[in-house]
Amino acid sequence: MRLTHLFAFAAPLALLLPLSAQAAWPAGAKDAYMKDCVGAASQSVNANVAKQHCTCGANVLETKFTTQEIQQLMNSKTLPPAELRERALKEIAVCKVQK
């Protein structure tokens, strides 16, 4: 009897797991993001600080954006929608790196 109650409680939670999962970066996109980001950031801060900031930014994108949104942001052929770009910049702005 107790096991039945446990399953009744656990089943809805198991169905919600995909909704809370992190977005997957498209193949090669995270490496490309890190290369571009570190390259650009290294022009104004040292490479270590640049890498820390870019890693934080990549983690923010992974947790706050869907795979489709990440694909739009990383698409080099078309400019992502302004609203999506602004949201990404706002979310990444929380990355504070210790110098």
Residue, then its C-alpha position, 0 to 999 in steps of 0.5 A: m500500500r505504501l509503495t502505491h502511494l509513493f508511485a502516485f507521488a513520484a509519477p507526476l514529478a517524473l513527468l516534470l523533469p524534462l521541463s526543468a532540464q537544462a537546454a542542450w547546446p547545439a553541436g560545437a556551439k558552446d566551443a564556438y561561443m567560448k572561443d569568440c567570447v574569450g577572444a573578444a573579452s581578452q582585448s580588455v581583461n586578462a585571459n583568465v578573467a575573460k575565460q571566467h566571465c565567458t564560462c559564466g555567460a555560457n552557463v547562464l545561456e544553458t540554464k535560462f534559454t532553450t536550445q532553439e534560442i541558443q541556436q538563434l543566438m549562435n546563428s552567424k548567418t542571421l541576426p537574432p531578434a532584438e528582444l532575444r539579444e537584449r534578454a541574453l545580454k541582460e541575463i549574462a550581465v549578472c556574471k561578476v568575475q573576481k579580478 
